[in-house]
Amino acid sequence: MTSASLLRLLLLAAIWGGSYALLRIVAPVLGGIGTMWTRIAVGGVAMLLIAWVLSRDLEWRRWMGRYLMVGLFNTALPFALISWAMARLPAGYGAILNACAPFFTVFFSQAILKERIAPAQWLGMGLGVAGIAAIVRLGPVDVTPDTLAAIAACIAATMSYGFINVYTKRHLNGAPAMGVAAGSLVLPALLLAPAGIAVLPPAWPSTTVAGSVLVLGVVCSALAYVLYFRLIADAGPTRAVSVTFLVPVFGALWGALFLGEAVTASVVAGGALVLVGVGLVLGVVRLPTKPQD
């Protein structure tokens, strides 16, 4: 990986990790649906401006239906679930749980594409489940029905990511990356505008909340998509997805620095299990092999 790609990787992890701290500010005010819609609406406008400045053909007519599918399962549904959960969980929790997305990508690859799951990948998924259990049972947040529902929402969001990753691999081969990014923000923002507008608060939110929404849309959605797809082009999808390892680190860091959230030893241990599990699933971490004579 070149130094430029490494810099993009670190910047992307810092941006996506920081989104959880911003969601902790916005979600209690706008709610799950309101936060999701304002984020993708702002991000969609920014994405169209980026595409216009770069003179990119988004190929709307050819791919619009599939862009909408990606928008619903890669943006609208997971953003709403995570936003709702972040009104109830620390930012570090959300960032760590988001690292489970590769588990479900592998699961759906086996179920839909009939790709074989290696023993190391099964072990990785088991470690991920153990890590989540450690975070939930031993973390600084009390285990209540509301907390468990929020954790379930985060996991459901990663299931949605896993499914749409496989769908994209099968049904969007050849689509322009910028078009997929723009379509996954613009189309659900238009489709869900009535619901999004209906749940917005009657009074204009504080400057802090409004600024956080702007950063979530422009930086954490539009700019992050540009960085991610450039990283895929330069370093390949396997290396690009390694950003998953770094997002929890930045998520916990920003939550501790700016929101005063506790980072306990059990959360660190559980997060480490999740990350090792993700590494095994992705093949970045490998089991030791018996030396041959």
LORO-957081 format. One record per residue: x, y, z of N, C-alpha, C, O in turn; residue in three letters. Coordinates in steps of 0.05 Angstrom, whole numbers, padded with zeros to 5 digits, always signed. Atoms other than C-alpha are relative to their C-alpha. Layout:
BEGIN
XYZXYZXYZXYZALA/...
//
This chain:
BEGIN
+00017-00024+00000+00000+00000+00000+00018+00025+00000+00036+00027+00016MET/-00016-00024+00002+00028+00068-00020-00005+00018+00024-00025+00014+00039THR/+00004-00018-00022+00036+00124+00030-00025+00016-00003-00039+00023+00016SER/+00024-00015+00005-00021+00162-00003-00025-00017+00007-00044-00007+00019ALA/+00023+00017-00007-00068+00102+00004-00001-00004+00030-00023-00005+00042SER/+00000+00003-00029-00046+00092+00076-00012+00025+00014-00027+00023+00033LEU/+00011-00025-00011-00062+00165+00090-00030+00001-00003-00045+00009+00015LEU/+00029+00000+00005-00131+00157+00058-00014-00020+00019-00035-00015+00030ARG/+00011+00020-00018-00143+00094+00100-00003+00011+00028-00024+00008+00041LEU/+00001-00012-00027-00126+00130+00165-00021+00022+00002-00035+00024+00022LEU/+00019-00022+00000-00167+00191+00146-00029-00011+00000-00046-00001+00013LEU/+00027+00011+00001-00227+00148+00128-00008-00013+00026-00031-00010+00035LEU/+00006+00012-00026-00223+00109+00193-00006+00022+00021-00024+00019+00037ALA/+00005-00022-00019-00219+00175+00232-00027+00012-00005-00041+00019+00014ALA/+00025-00012+00007-00279+00202+00195-00023-00018+00008-00042-00009+00022ILE/+00022+00018-00007-00323+00141+00203-00001-00006+00030-00022-00009+00041TRP/+00000+00003-00029-00301+00131+00274-00013+00024+00014-00027+00021+00034GLY/+00011-00024-00012-00319+00203+00289-00030+00003-00004-00044+00018+00010GLY/+00029-00002+00005-00389+00194+00260-00016-00009+00023-00039+00000+00027SER/+00015+00010-00023-00410+00156+00322-00002+00021+00022-00023+00023+00035TYR/+00002-00022-00020-00393+00214+00368-00020+00021-00010-00035+00032+00006ALA/+00019-00019+00010-00432+00260+00322-00029-00010+00002-00047+00006+00008LEU/+00027+00011-00003-00492+00213+00322-00009+00002+00029-00033+00004+00034LEU/+00008-00003-00028-00491+00216+00398-00011+00028+00006-00026+00032+00024ARG/+00010-00028-00003-00503+00291+00391-00027+00004-00015-00045+00017-00004ILE/+00023-00005+00017-00555+00289+00335-00024-00018+00006-00046-00008+00008VAL/+00022+00019-00003-00596+00226+00348-00019+00006+00023-00043+00003+00019ALA/+00019-00006-00021-00625+00246+00416-00019+00024-00007-00041+00026+00004PRO/+00016-00023+00007-00652+00310+00383-00019-00006-00024-00042+00000-00024VAL/+00015+00005+00025-00675+00286+00313-00012-00028-00001-00029-00033-00018LEU/+00010+00027+00001-00688+00213+00328+00013-00016-00022+00029-00005-00038GLY/-00013+00017+00020-00668+00154+00285-00007+00007-00029+00011+00010-00045GLY/+00009-00007+00027-00709+00171+00223+00009+00028-00008+00020+00031-00030ILE/-00008-00027+00006-00695+00245+00226+00030+00003-00004+00038+00017-00023GLY/-00029-00001+00003-00621+00236+00235+00009-00013-00026+00025-00002-00041THR/-00007+00014+00025-00617+00185+00178-00007+00018-00024+00010+00021-00041MET/+00008-00014+00024-00656+00229+00130+00016+00026-00004+00024+00031-00027TRP/-00016-00025+00003-00620+00295+00144+00028-00006-00009+00040+00008-00025THR/-00028+00007+00007-00553+00260+00138+00001-00008-00029+00019+00002-00043ARG/-00002+00008+00028-00568+00227+00071-00008+00022-00019+00001+00023-00042ILE/+00009-00022+00017-00603+00289+00044+00024+00019-00004+00030+00027-00027ALA/-00024-00018+00002-00542+00333+00059+00022-00014-00015+00034-00002-00033VAL/-00021+00014+00014-00495+00279+00036-00006-00004-00030+00012-00003-00047GLY/+00007+00002+00028-00534+00269-00029+00005+00025-00016+00016+00023-00038GLY/-00006-00025+00014-00530+00342-00047+00030+00004-00004+00039+00012-00025VAL/-00029-00002+00002-00456+00342-00032+00012-00019-00020+00030-00012-00035ALA/-00009+00020+00019-00446+00279-00073-00005+00009-00028+00012+00005-00046MET/+00006-00010+00026-00480+00309-00133+00018+00023-00008+00027+00025-00031LEU/-00018-00022+00006-00437+00371-00128+00028-00011-00007+00041-00001-00025LEU/-00026+00012+00005-00374+00328-00125+00000-00013-00028+00020-00009-00043ILE/+00001+00013+00027-00396+00288-00186+00000+00021-00022+00012+00017-00043ALA/+00001-00021+00020-00411+00352-00223+00027+00014-00004+00035+00019-00026TRP/-00026-00012+00001-00344+00383-00206+00020-00018-00015+00036-00009-00031VAL/-00018+00019+00012-00308+00320-00228-00010-00010-00028+00004-00025-00041LEU/+00011+00007+00026-00352+00314-00291-00003-00030-00004+00005-00042-00024SER/+00004+00028+00001-00371+00242-00276-00028-00007-00010-00048+00005-00002ARG/+00026+00010+00009-00426+00205-00313-00009-00021+00020+00004-00042+00023ASP/+00010+00018-00020-00468+00171-00260-00017-00023-00011-00024-00042+00004LEU/+00014+00021+00013-00506+00128-00310-00027-00007+00014-00032-00030+00020GLU/+00026+00004-00015-00574+00138-00276-00019-00019-00014-00030-00036-00002TRP/+00020+00015+00015-00617+00108-00331+00006-00030+00001-00013-00046+00004ARG/-00007+00028+00001-00580+00042-00333-00002-00014+00028-00011-00036+00030ARG/-00003+00013-00025-00571+00030-00259-00018+00010+00022-00015+00002+00045TRP/+00015-00013-00021-00624+00070-00222-00014-00019+00019-00012-00015+00044MET/+00013+00019-00018-00664+00011-00195+00019-00013+00019+00012-00017+00042GLY/-00020+00013-00017-00602-00022-00168+00013+00020+00019+00020+00013+00041ARG/-00009-00021-00018-00576+00043-00140-00019+00003+00023-00011+00006+00046TYR/+00020-00003-00022-00641+00049-00101+00002-00024+00019+00000-00020+00044LEU/-00003+00023-00018-00632-00022-00074+00023+00004+00019+00021-00001+00043MET/-00023-00005-00016-00563-00004-00050-00005+00023+00020+00003+00022+00043VAL/+00006-00022-00018-00589+00061-00021-00017-00008+00023-00013+00002+00045GLY/+00017+00009-00022-00642+00026+00020+00015-00017+00020+00011-00013+00044LEU/-00013+00019-00018-00598-00029+00048+00028+00008+00009+00039-00003+00028PHE/-00027-00009-00008-00530+00006+00050+00000+00027+00014+00019+00035+00027ASN/+00001-00027-00011-00554+00075+00072-00024+00004+00018-00021+00007+00042THR/+00024-00008-00015-00626+00086+00094-00004-00018+00024-00006-00008+00047ALA/+00006+00018-00022-00639+00024+00136+00022-00001+00021+00016+00003+00045LEU/-00020+00000-00021-00571+00018+00171+00004+00027+00013+00009+00028+00038PRO/-00003-00026-00013-00565+00093+00182-00022+00005+00020-00017+00016+00042PHE/+00022-00004-00019-00634+00094+00215+00004-00017+00024+00000-00007+00047ALA/-00004+00018-00023-00618+00034+00259+00022+00010+00018+00020+00011+00042LEU/-00023-00009-00016-00550+00061+00280-00007+00026+00014+00001+00030+00037ILE/+00007-00026-00012-00577+00131+00292-00018-00004+00025-00014+00008+00045SER/+00018+00006-00023-00633+00103+00337+00016-00012+00023+00012-00005+00046TRP/-00016+00013-00021-00582+00060+00374+00019+00020+00014+00024+00017+00038ALA/-00020-00018-00011-00533+00117+00384-00013+00021+00020+00002+00035+00033MET/+00013-00016-00020-00585+00155+00425+00000-00015+00027-00009-00004+00047ALA/+00002+00017-00023-00578+00098+00475+00026-00014+00008+00028-00024+00030ARG/-00026+00013-00005-00506+00072+00470+00023+00019-00002+00021+00039-00016LEU/-00024-00017+00004-00437+00102+00477+00011-00003-00029+00006-00023-00042PRO/-00010+00000+00027-00402+00119+00412+00019-00024-00005+00018-00036-00027ALA/-00019+00022+00003-00348+00066+00424-00015-00026-00005-00005-00043-00020GLY/+00016+00024+00004-00401+00011+00428-00008-00002-00030-00004-00023-00042TYR/+00010+00000+00028-00430+00031+00360+00023-00006-00020+00019-00021-00039GLY/-00023+00004+00018-00361+00033+00327+00009-00029+00001+00016-00040-00020ALA/-00010+00028-00002-00341-00036+00354-00021-00019-00013-00013-00037-00028ILE/+00020+00017+00011-00407-00068+00336-00001+00002-00031-00008-00018-00044LEU/+00000-00003+00029-00402-00040+00265+00021-00017-00013+00019-00023-00037ASN/-00021+00016+00011-00339-00081+00257-00010-00029-00007+00005-00044-00018ALA/+00011+00027+00006-00384-00143+00252-00010-00003-00029-00016-00025-00038CYS/+00011+00001+00028-00405-00125+00180+00014-00022-00017+00000-00036-00031ALA/-00012+00021+00016-00352-00172+00149-00010-00028+00006-00010-00045-00011PRO/+00011+00026-00007-00381-00230+00188-00024-00007-00018-00027-00029-00029PHE/+00025+00005+00015-00448-00222+00153+00005+00000-00030-00010-00012-00045PHE/-00007+00001+00028-00415-00209+00086+00008-00028-00007+00000-00039-00028THR/-00009+00027+00005-00382-00277+00091-00025-00019+00001-00027-00037-00015VAL/+00024+00017-00002-00448-00309+00114-00017+00001-00025-00025-00019-00035PHE/+00017-00003+00024-00488-00280+00056+00014-00010-00025+00001-00019-00044PHE/-00015+00010+00022-00432-00298+00008-00004-00030-00002-00007-00041-00024SER/+00004+00029+00000-00440-00370+00029-00029-00008-00007-00034-00027-00022GLN/+00028+00007+00004-00516-00369+00029-00010+00007-00028-00025-00008-00039ALA/+00010-00009+00026-00526-00331-00036+00018-00008-00023+00009-00018-00044ILE/-00019+00006+00021-00463-00340-00077+00013-00028+00002+00028-00036-00015LEU/-00010+00027-00004-00447-00409-00049+00030-00001+00003+00043-00021-00005LYS/-00029-00001-00005-00377-00388-00030+00006-00016+00026-00009-00014+00045GLU/-00007+00017-00023-00342-00435+00019+00010+00017+00023+00026+00035+00019ARG/-00010-00013-00024-00331-00412+00090+00022-00018+00012+00017-00041+00020ILE/-00023+00016-00011-00262-00435+00115-00002-00002+00030-00016+00014+00043ALA/+00001+00004-00029-00252-00461+00186+00009+00025+00015-00002+00032+00036PRO/-00009-00024-00013-00213-00398+00204-00021+00022+00001-00023+00037+00020ALA/+00021-00019+00001-00272-00356+00183-00022-00006+00020-00033+00012+00033GLN/+00019+00008-00021-00320-00396+00227+00011+00007+00028-00004+00017+00045TRP/-00012-00007-00026-00271-00386+00285-00002+00030+00004-00007+00040+00026LEU/+00002-00029-00002-00269-00312+00269-00028+00010+00008-00030+00028+00025GLY/+00028-00008-00007-00345-00306+00272-00006-00007+00029-00020+00007+00043MET/+00004+00008-00028-00344-00344+00338+00013+00020+00019+00001+00028+00040GLY/-00014-00019-00016-00293-00296+00367-00015+00027+00000-00017+00041+00020LEU/+00016-00025+00001-00335-00237+00343-00024-00001+00018-00030+00018+00032GLY/+00023+00003-00018-00396-00264+00379+00009+00002+00029-00005+00015+00046VAL/-00010-00001-00027-00355-00274+00442+00008+00029+00008+00003+00037+00031ALA/-00007-00028-00006-00328-00203+00437-00024+00017+00005-00024+00034+00023GLY/+00024-00015-00004-00397-00174+00430-00012-00006+00028-00021+00011+00042ILE/+00010+00008-00026-00420-00214+00491+00015+00012+00022+00004+00021+00042ALA/-00016-00012-00021-00362-00188+00531-00006+00030+00003-00007+00040+00025ALA/+00006-00029+00000-00377-00116+00512-00028+00005+00014-00030+00023+00030ILE/+00028-00004-00010-00452-00123+00528-00001-00007+00030-00013+00008+00045VAL/+00003+00009-00027-00444-00161+00593+00018+00015+00020+00011+00019+00043ARG/-00020-00011-00018-00382-00127+00622+00006+00029-00005+00022+00041+00010LEU/-00006-00028+00006-00382-00058+00591-00012+00020+00020-00026+00011+00039GLY/+00009-00020-00019-00398+00008+00627-00029+00006-00001-00039+00021+00016PRO/+00029-00006+00003-00471+00009+00603-00016-00022+00013-00010-00046+00008VAL/+00017+00020-00013-00524-00027+00645-00015-00016-00022-00024-00005-00042ASP/+00015+00017+00018-00556-00086+00610-00030+00002+00006-00039-00010+00025VAL/+00029-00004-00003-00629-00065+00602-00013-00008-00026+00001-00011-00046THR/+00014+00006+00026-00682-00083+00550+00006+00022-00021+00009+00015-00045PRO/-00005-00022+00019-00670-00014+00518+00029-00003-00012+00033+00001-00036ASP/-00027+00003+00009-00595-00026+00515+00003-00024-00019+00016-00022-00040THR/-00001+00024+00017-00603-00096+00486-00014+00006-00027-00004-00004-00048LEU/+00013-00007+00026-00652-00068+00433+00018+00017-00017+00019+00013-00041ALA/-00019-00017+00015-00600-00016+00414+00022-00016-00012+00031-00011-00035ALA/-00021+00017+00010-00546-00068+00407-00010-00017-00023+00004-00021-00043ILE/+00012+00015+00021-00593-00111+00366-00003+00017-00025+00000+00007-00048ALA/+00003-00018+00023-00606-00051+00321+00027+00004-00015+00028+00004-00039ALA/-00026-00002+00013-00531-00042+00309+00008-00025-00015+00018-00023-00037CYS/-00007+00025+00014-00522-00115+00292-00018-00004-00024-00008-00013-00045ILE/+00018+00002+00023-00583-00113+00246+00011+00018-00023+00009+00011-00046ALA/-00012-00018+00020-00549-00054+00211+00024-00013-00014+00027-00011-00039ALA/-00023+00014+00012-00486-00095+00200-00009-00023-00018+00004-00030-00038THR/+00012+00021+00017-00530-00152+00172-00008+00013-00027-00004+00001-00048MET/+00008-00014+00024-00558-00102+00122+00025+00006-00017+00024+00003-00042SER/-00025-00005+00015-00487-00081+00103+00011-00026-00013+00019-00026-00037TYR/-00010+00025+00011-00467-00154+00094-00016-00009-00024-00004-00019-00044GLY/+00017+00008+00023-00526-00169+00049+00005+00017-00024+00008+00006-00046PHE/-00003-00017+00023-00517-00109+00005+00028-00002-00012+00031+00003-00036ILE/-00026+00005+00012-00443-00122-00003-00001-00023-00020+00011-00021-00042ASN/+00003+00023+00018-00461-00189-00034-00017+00007-00024-00011+00000-00047VAL/+00018-00009+00022-00518-00158-00075+00016+00017-00020+00013+00013-00044TYR/-00015-00018+00017-00470-00105-00102+00020-00017-00017+00023-00011-00041THR/-00019+00017+00015-00419-00158-00122-00013-00014-00022-00002-00017-00044LYS/+00014+00016+00021-00471-00197-00161-00014+00018-00020-00014+00011-00044ARG/+00018-00015+00017-00515-00142-00190+00010+00027-00010-00003+00040-00027HIS/-00009-00026+00009-00473-00079-00198+00028-00001-00011+00043+00019-00011LEU/-00026+00003+00013-00411-00106-00233+00000+00017-00025-00016+00013-00043ASN/-00002-00017+00023-00391-00052-00282-00013+00028+00004-00009+00045-00012GLY/+00012-00026-00006-00430+00005-00250+00022+00019+00009+00040+00011+00023ALA/-00020-00019-00010-00390+00069-00238-00001+00003+00030-00023+00006+00041PRO/-00001-00002-00029-00367+00074-00166-00012+00026+00010-00026+00026+00030ALA/+00012-00025-00008-00386+00147-00163-00030+00000-00002-00044+00012+00014MET/+00029+00002+00003-00455+00130-00188-00013-00016+00022-00034-00008+00032GLY/+00010+00015-00022-00465+00077-00135+00000+00017+00026-00020+00016+00041VAL/-00002-00017-00024-00442+00126-00081-00022+00021-00001-00036+00026+00020ALA/+00020-00021+00002-00487+00182-00106-00029-00011+00001-00046-00001+00016ALA/+00027+00012+00000-00547+00137-00119-00008-00010+00028-00032-00008+00035GLY/+00007+00011-00027-00543+00106-00049-00006+00022+00020-00016+00016+00042SER/+00007-00022-00017-00551+00175-00019-00024+00016-00011-00043+00022+00004LEU/+00021-00017+00012-00595+00214-00068-00027-00014-00001-00047-00002+00007VAL/+00026+00014+00005-00649+00162-00084-00015-00005+00026-00039+00000+00027LEU/+00015+00004-00025-00667+00142-00012-00008+00027+00013-00029+00028+00026PRO/+00008-00027-00011-00666+00216+00008-00025+00010-00013-00042+00021+00000ALA/+00024-00009+00014-00718+00231-00045-00024-00018+00007-00046-00007+00013LEU/+00022+00018-00006-00760+00169-00031-00011+00004+00028-00035+00002+00033LEU/+00008-00001-00028-00761+00179+00044-00004+00029+00010-00006+00033+00034LEU/+00003-00028-00008-00768+00255+00044-00025+00005+00016-00024+00019+00036ALA/+00024-00005-00017-00841+00254+00069+00003-00009+00028-00004+00005+00047PRO/-00004+00011-00028-00823+00210+00129+00021+00016+00014+00018+00022+00038ALA/-00021-00015-00013-00759+00248+00143-00009+00028+00009-00003+00036+00031GLY/+00009-00027-00007-00791+00317+00141-00021-00001+00022-00022+00016+00039ILE/+00022+00002-00019-00851+00293+00182+00010-00002+00029-00003+00007+00047ALA/-00010+00005-00027-00808+00273+00242+00019+00022+00010+00029+00020+00033VAL/-00018-00021-00009-00764+00335+00244-00013+00017+00022-00037+00022+00021LEU/+00012-00016-00021-00773+00378+00306-00010+00027-00011+00001+00037-00030PRO/+00011-00025+00010-00815+00442+00298+00019+00023+00002+00018+00041-00015PRO/-00020-00022-00004-00759+00487+00324+00026-00007-00013+00035-00031-00013ALA/-00027+00004+00011-00692+00496+00290+00018-00010+00022+00019+00002+00043TRP/-00018+00010-00021-00640+00455+00328+00023+00019+00006+00027+00038-00009PRO/-00022-00017-00009-00581+00485+00363+00022-00001-00022+00023-00018-00040SER/-00022-00001+00019-00519+00505+00324+00017-00025+00001+00028-00034-00019THR/-00016+00024-00003-00482+00445+00352-00013-00023-00016+00001-00038-00030THR/+00014+00022+00013-00535+00396+00326+00000+00005-00031+00006-00013-00046VAL/+00000-00006+00029-00541+00431+00258+00028-00004-00012+00030-00015-00034ALA/-00028+00003+00010-00465+00433+00250+00007-00030-00001+00021-00038-00020GLY/-00006+00029+00000-00461+00359+00268-00014-00014-00023-00002-00032-00036SER/+00014+00011+00023-00513+00342+00215+00015+00006-00026+00018-00011-00043VAL/-00015-00008+00023-00473+00381+00164+00025-00017-00003+00032-00025-00026LEU/-00025+00016+00001-00409+00344+00181-00007-00029-00006+00007-00042-00022VAL/+00008+00027+00006-00445+00277+00181-00006-00004-00030+00002-00024-00042LEU/+00008+00002+00028-00473+00290+00111+00023+00004-00019+00028-00012-00037GLY/-00021-00008+00019-00415+00324+00077+00026-00016+00004+00037-00027-00016VAL/-00025+00013-00005-00355+00292+00111-00003-00030+00004+00011-00046-00010VAL/+00003+00028-00007-00378+00226+00140-00015-00017-00020-00014-00041-00019CYS/+00014+00015+00021-00421+00207+00080+00012+00006-00027+00024-00012-00039SER/-00009-00005+00027-00403+00242+00015+00031-00002-00003+00040-00017-00019ALA/-00030+00000+00002-00328+00255+00026+00011-00028+00007+00029-00038-00006LEU/-00009+00027-00007-00320+00187+00060-00004-00020-00023+00013-00037-00028ALA/+00005+00017+00023-00351+00152+00000+00021+00005-00022+00031-00014-00034TYR/-00020-00006+00020-00303+00188-00047+00027-00012+00008+00041-00025-00008VAL/-00025+00012-00009-00243+00167-00004-00001-00030-00002+00019-00043-00010LEU/+00002+00029-00001-00268+00096+00002+00002-00012-00028+00017-00031-00033TYR/-00001+00011+00027-00279+00084-00072+00027+00006-00014+00036-00010-00030PHE/-00028-00005+00011-00212+00117-00089+00019-00021+00012+00037-00030-00001ARG/-00017+00020-00013-00180+00070-00038-00003-00027-00013+00016-00042-00017LEU/+00005+00026+00013-00213+00010-00071+00015+00000-00027+00027-00021-00035ILE/-00013-00001+00026-00187+00033-00139+00030-00002+00002+00043-00015-00015ALA/-00029-00001-00003-00116+00044-00114+00012-00025+00014+00033-00035+00006ASP/-00012+00021-00017-00106-00011-00062-00015-00026-00002-00006-00046+00009ALA/+00015+00024+00002-00160-00062-00078-00020-00002+00023-00017+00010+00044GLY/+00021+00002-00020-00223-00082-00040+00008-00012+00026-00002-00004+00048PRO/-00008+00013-00024-00190-00128+00010+00015+00019+00019+00010+00020+00043THR/-00014-00019-00016-00142-00075+00034-00017+00023+00009-00014+00034+00031ARG/+00018-00023-00007-00195-00021+00032-00018-00007+00024-00023+00009+00041ALA/+00018+00008-00022-00241-00061+00078+00015-00003+00026+00002-00006+00047VAL/-00015+00001-00025-00185-00064+00129-00005+00025+00017+00004+00027+00040SER/+00008-00024-00016-00211+00005+00150-00018-00009+00024-00019+00005+00044VAL/+00017+00011-00021-00259-00038+00192+00016-00003+00026+00005+00000+00048THR/-00016+00004-00024-00202-00051+00240+00005+00026+00015+00007+00026+00040PHE/-00008-00025-00012-00188+00022+00253-00024+00017+00010-00021+00033+00027LEU/+00024-00016-00008-00259+00050+00259-00006-00002+00029-00011+00019+00042VAL/+00006+00001-00029-00271+00023+00329+00020+00015+00017+00013+00026+00038PRO/-00021-00014-00015-00205+00052+00353-00006+00030+00001-00006+00042+00022VAL/+00007-00029+00002-00224+00122+00329-00027+00005+00013-00031+00026+00026PHE/+00026-00004-00013-00296+00113+00352+00002+00002+00030-00010+00020+00042GLY/-00004-00001-00029-00275+00098+00423+00016+00024+00008+00011+00037+00028ALA/-00017-00023-00006-00222+00152+00421-00015+00026+00000-00014+00041+00019LEU/+00015-00025+00001-00268+00208+00398-00022+00000+00021-00027+00022+00033TRP/+00020+00000-00021-00322+00185+00446+00012+00007+00028-00001+00020+00043GLY/-00013-00006-00025-00273+00188+00504+00009+00029+00002+00007+00042+00023ALA/-00011-00027+00000-00242+00254+00483-00021+00022+00001-00019+00041+00016LEU/+00020-00022+00003-00304+00294+00465-00026-00004+00015-00040+00015+00021PHE/+00025+00006-00015-00361+00259+00502+00005-00010+00028-00014-00015+00043LEU/-00006+00010-00027-00325+00235+00564-00009-00028+00006-00014-00035+00029GLY/+00009+00028-00003-00345+00162+00552+00022-00017+00012+00046-00013+00006GLU/-00020+00017-00013-00311+00109+00594+00009-00022-00019-00007-00033-00034ALA/-00011+00022+00016-00265+00059+00560+00012-00020+00020+00034-00016+00030VAL/-00009+00020-00021-00260-00001+00608+00016-00022-00013+00017-00025-00037THR/-00016+00022+00010-00214-00060+00603-00017-00021-00014-00008-00033-00034ALA/+00018+00021+00013-00273-00106+00586-00008+00009-00028-00010-00008-00046SER/+00007-00010+00027-00293-00061+00527+00024-00003-00018+00021-00012-00041VAL/-00024+00003+00016-00221-00061+00502+00004-00030-00007+00010-00036-00030VAL/-00003+00028+00005-00217-00137+00510-00021-00011-00020-00014-00025-00039ALA/+00021+00009+00019-00284-00148+00475+00004+00011-00027+00000-00003-00047GLY/-00006-00012+00026-00265-00100+00420+00023-00014-00014+00022-00018-00038GLY/-00023+00015+00012-00199-00137+00410-00009-00027-00011+00000-00035-00033ALA/+00010+00025+00010-00237-00203+00403-00015+00004-00027-00012-00011-00046LEU/+00015-00007+00024-00283-00171+00351+00020+00005-00023+00016-00006-00045VAL/-00019-00007+00021-00223-00144+00312+00016-00024-00010+00021-00027-00034LEU/-00014+00025+00008-00185-00210+00313-00019-00017-00016-00010-00029-00036VAL/+00019+00015+00015-00248-00244+00290-00004+00010-00028-00005-00005-00047GLY/+00002-00012+00026-00256-00195+00233+00025-00007-00017+00023-00012-00041VAL/-00025+00006+00014-00183-00207+00215+00001-00028-00011+00010-00033-00033GLY/+00001+00028+00009-00194-00282+00211-00020-00003-00023-00015-00017-00043LEU/+00020+00002+00021-00257-00273+00169+00011+00011-00026+00006+00000-00048VAL/-00011-00012+00024-00221-00227+00120+00025-00013-00010+00034-00007-00032LEU/-00025+00013+00008-00159-00270+00118+00025+00017+00006+00047+00010-00002GLY/-00023-00017-00007-00115-00213+00145+00016-00013+00022+00040-00012+00023VAL/-00012+00015-00021-00101-00253+00208-00002-00029-00007-00024-00039-00014VAL/+00000+00028+00008-00081-00325+00195+00007-00018+00023+00024-00010+00040ARG/-00007+00019-00021-00079-00386+00240+00028-00011-00006+00036-00014-00029LEU/-00026+00012+00005-00010-00415+00251-00002-00028-00013-00021-00043-00006PRO/+00001+00026+00014+00004-00475+00206+00023-00017+00010+00044-00007+00019THR/-00021+00019-00009+00043-00537+00224+00023-00001-00020+00018-00006-00044LYS/-00022+00000+00019+00113-00534+00195+00003-00028-00012+00001-00048+00001PRO/-00004+00026+00014+00126-00588+00143+00029-00009+00004+00048+00007+00004GLN/-00027+00012-00003+00184-00635+00152+00015+00001-00026+00038-00007-00027ASP/
//
